[in-house]
Amino acid sequence: MQEPDFIEKQYLGLNKISLVMRISLAIFCFVSYYWRENNDKPGDLFFFTGIAIMIGSIILFYMLHFDTKIINRSIVLDGLWTARKVKIDLISIVSVKKVQYSKYIFNRSVYNLHVKGKVRFYTRGSYAIQLIDKDGLIYLIGSQKPEELVRVIEKKLNNL
C-alpha cells in the first residue's frame, strides 16, 4: 500500500462544547460536595462522580474521532465510531479552499452529516476545507492544519 501524502487525526475529547459540558458538570459535582460537607450531610457521591467525570474526560482526549488521509487520488475519512469509511475521489473535485467552519464559538462533533447540500466532518478548530465536486455537493472537512491540507489537495489536483 502506498504511503499517505497527508495524515491528520482528530480526537473526540478536544471538542470545545463537549469539554465545557464535562468541566461544568464536574465543577457542579465538586461544589455540591463542598456544600453538602459543610452542612453536615454526606456528599461523597458528588466527589467521586466529579472525579469519574474528570477521568473520563482525560480518556476522551486520546479517543480518535476520525482521521483524514490523502492516498493516491482520494481523500479517506475514517474513524473509531464510524460505521464506514468515506472516500472522496479527487477526480470529481472542481474547487478547494480554506474557509471558516462556522460563525459560532461552540460546534458539535459531526461525521458524515448531510445537511442542505453539504457534507460535514468536524471535531474541533475554527477552519475547514471546502471541497466542491462536479455534482455541486459541498464537503466541509474540519482541520487543524488547513493550509497544509489545501496545499496537498491542490498539488494532487494539478497532477491529475
Contacts in CASP RR format, 6 or more apart in sequence:
PFRMAT RR
TARGET T0000
AUTHOR 0000-0000-0000
METHOD contacts of the structure
MODEL  1
MQEPDFIEKQYLGLNKISLVMRISLAIFCFVSYYWRENNDKPGDLFFFTG
IAIMIGSIILFYMLHFDTKIINRSIVLDGLWTARKVKIDLISIVSVKKVQ
YSKYIFNRSVYNLHVKGKVRFYTRGSYAIQLIDKDGLIYLIGSQKPEELV
RVIEKKLNNL
1 71 0 8 1.000
2 71 0 8 1.000
2 72 0 8 1.000
4 69 0 8 1.000
4 70 0 8 1.000
4 71 0 8 1.000
5 70 0 8 1.000
5 71 0 8 1.000
5 152 0 8 1.000
5 156 0 8 1.000
6 68 0 8 1.000
6 69 0 8 1.000
6 70 0 8 1.000
6 148 0 8 1.000
6 149 0 8 1.000
6 152 0 8 1.000
7 67 0 8 1.000
7 68 0 8 1.000
7 69 0 8 1.000
8 67 0 8 1.000
8 68 0 8 1.000
8 143 0 8 1.000
8 144 0 8 1.000
8 145 0 8 1.000
8 149 0 8 1.000
9 64 0 8 1.000
9 66 0 8 1.000
9 67 0 8 1.000
10 64 0 8 1.000
10 65 0 8 1.000
10 66 0 8 1.000
10 67 0 8 1.000
10 68 0 8 1.000
10 123 0 8 1.000
10 124 0 8 1.000
10 142 0 8 1.000
10 144 0 8 1.000
11 60 0 8 1.000
11 61 0 8 1.000
11 62 0 8 1.000
11 63 0 8 1.000
11 64 0 8 1.000
11 65 0 8 1.000
11 123 0 8 1.000
12 18 0 8 1.000
12 60 0 8 1.000
12 63 0 8 1.000
12 64 0 8 1.000
12 65 0 8 1.000
12 81 0 8 1.000
12 109 0 8 1.000
12 123 0 8 1.000
13 19 0 8 1.000
13 57 0 8 1.000
13 60 0 8 1.000
13 61 0 8 1.000
13 63 0 8 1.000
13 65 0 8 1.000
14 61 0 8 1.000
14 123 0 8 1.000
14 124 0 8 1.000
15 65 0 8 1.000
15 107 0 8 1.000
15 108 0 8 1.000
15 109 0 8 1.000
15 123 0 8 1.000
15 124 0 8 1.000
16 105 0 8 1.000
16 106 0 8 1.000
16 107 0 8 1.000
16 124 0 8 1.000
16 125 0 8 1.000
17 106 0 8 1.000
17 107 0 8 1.000
17 108 0 8 1.000
18 60 0 8 1.000
18 108 0 8 1.000
18 109 0 8 1.000
19 57 0 8 1.000
20 106 0 8 1.000
22 53 0 8 1.000
22 54 0 8 1.000
22 56 0 8 1.000
22 57 0 8 1.000
22 60 0 8 1.000
23 57 0 8 1.000
25 50 0 8 1.000
25 53 0 8 1.000
26 50 0 8 1.000
26 53 0 8 1.000
26 54 0 8 1.000
26 57 0 8 1.000
29 46 0 8 1.000
29 47 0 8 1.000
29 49 0 8 1.000
29 50 0 8 1.000
29 53 0 8 1.000
30 46 0 8 1.000
30 47 0 8 1.000
30 50 0 8 1.000
32 43 0 8 1.000
32 46 0 8 1.000
33 43 0 8 1.000
33 44 0 8 1.000
33 46 0 8 1.000
33 47 0 8 1.000
33 50 0 8 1.000
36 42 0 8 1.000
36 43 0 8 1.000
36 46 0 8 1.000
37 43 0 8 1.000
63 80 0 8 1.000
64 79 0 8 1.000
64 80 0 8 1.000
65 79 0 8 1.000
65 80 0 8 1.000
65 81 0 8 1.000
65 109 0 8 1.000
65 111 0 8 1.000
65 123 0 8 1.000
66 77 0 8 1.000
66 78 0 8 1.000
66 79 0 8 1.000
66 80 0 8 1.000
66 82 0 8 1.000
66 111 0 8 1.000
66 121 0 8 1.000
66 123 0 8 1.000
67 77 0 8 1.000
67 78 0 8 1.000
67 79 0 8 1.000
68 75 0 8 1.000
68 76 0 8 1.000
68 77 0 8 1.000
68 121 0 8 1.000
68 141 0 8 1.000
68 143 0 8 1.000
68 149 0 8 1.000
69 75 0 8 1.000
69 76 0 8 1.000
69 77 0 8 1.000
69 78 0 8 1.000
70 76 0 8 1.000
70 149 0 8 1.000
70 152 0 8 1.000
70 153 0 8 1.000
70 156 0 8 1.000
73 89 0 8 1.000
73 90 0 8 1.000
73 91 0 8 1.000
73 156 0 8 1.000
73 160 0 8 1.000
74 87 0 8 1.000
74 88 0 8 1.000
74 89 0 8 1.000
74 90 0 8 1.000
75 87 0 8 1.000
75 88 0 8 1.000
75 90 0 8 1.000
75 131 0 8 1.000
75 141 0 8 1.000
75 153 0 8 1.000
76 85 0 8 1.000
76 86 0 8 1.000
76 87 0 8 1.000
76 88 0 8 1.000
77 85 0 8 1.000
77 86 0 8 1.000
77 87 0 8 1.000
77 88 0 8 1.000
77 111 0 8 1.000
77 112 0 8 1.000
77 121 0 8 1.000
77 141 0 8 1.000
78 85 0 8 1.000
78 86 0 8 1.000
79 85 0 8 1.000
79 111 0 8 1.000
81 111 0 8 1.000
82 111 0 8 1.000
82 112 0 8 1.000
86 112 0 8 1.000
86 121 0 8 1.000
88 131 0 8 1.000
88 133 0 8 1.000
88 139 0 8 1.000
90 153 0 8 1.000
90 156 0 8 1.000
90 157 0 8 1.000
90 160 0 8 1.000
91 160 0 8 1.000
92 133 0 8 1.000
92 134 0 8 1.000
92 135 0 8 1.000
93 131 0 8 1.000
93 132 0 8 1.000
93 133 0 8 1.000
93 153 0 8 1.000
93 157 0 8 1.000
94 132 0 8 1.000
94 133 0 8 1.000
94 134 0 8 1.000
95 130 0 8 1.000
95 131 0 8 1.000
95 132 0 8 1.000
96 129 0 8 1.000
96 130 0 8 1.000
96 131 0 8 1.000
96 132 0 8 1.000
96 150 0 8 1.000
96 153 0 8 1.000
96 154 0 8 1.000
96 157 0 8 1.000
97 129 0 8 1.000
97 130 0 8 1.000
97 150 0 8 1.000
98 127 0 8 1.000
98 128 0 8 1.000
98 129 0 8 1.000
98 130 0 8 1.000
98 146 0 8 1.000
98 147 0 8 1.000
98 150 0 8 1.000
99 127 0 8 1.000
99 128 0 8 1.000
99 129 0 8 1.000
99 130 0 8 1.000
99 140 0 8 1.000
100 126 0 8 1.000
100 127 0 8 1.000
100 128 0 8 1.000
101 107 0 8 1.000
101 122 0 8 1.000
101 125 0 8 1.000
101 126 0 8 1.000
101 127 0 8 1.000
101 128 0 8 1.000
101 140 0 8 1.000
101 142 0 8 1.000
107 122 0 8 1.000
109 122 0 8 1.000
109 123 0 8 1.000
109 124 0 8 1.000
110 120 0 8 1.000
110 121 0 8 1.000
110 122 0 8 1.000
111 121 0 8 1.000
112 119 0 8 1.000
112 120 0 8 1.000
112 121 0 8 1.000
113 119 0 8 1.000
113 120 0 8 1.000
113 121 0 8 1.000
117 137 0 8 1.000
117 138 0 8 1.000
118 137 0 8 1.000
118 138 0 8 1.000
118 139 0 8 1.000
118 140 0 8 1.000
119 137 0 8 1.000
119 138 0 8 1.000
119 139 0 8 1.000
119 140 0 8 1.000
120 140 0 8 1.000
121 139 0 8 1.000
121 140 0 8 1.000
121 141 0 8 1.000
121 142 0 8 1.000
122 128 0 8 1.000
122 140 0 8 1.000
122 141 0 8 1.000
122 142 0 8 1.000
123 142 0 8 1.000
124 144 0 8 1.000
125 142 0 8 1.000
125 143 0 8 1.000
125 144 0 8 1.000
127 142 0 8 1.000
127 143 0 8 1.000
127 146 0 8 1.000
128 140 0 8 1.000
128 141 0 8 1.000
128 142 0 8 1.000
128 143 0 8 1.000
128 146 0 8 1.000
129 139 0 8 1.000
129 140 0 8 1.000
129 141 0 8 1.000
129 142 0 8 1.000
129 143 0 8 1.000
129 146 0 8 1.000
129 149 0 8 1.000
129 150 0 8 1.000
129 153 0 8 1.000
130 138 0 8 1.000
130 139 0 8 1.000
130 140 0 8 1.000
131 138 0 8 1.000
131 139 0 8 1.000
131 141 0 8 1.000
131 153 0 8 1.000
132 138 0 8 1.000
132 139 0 8 1.000
133 139 0 8 1.000
141 149 0 8 1.000
143 149 0 8 1.000
END
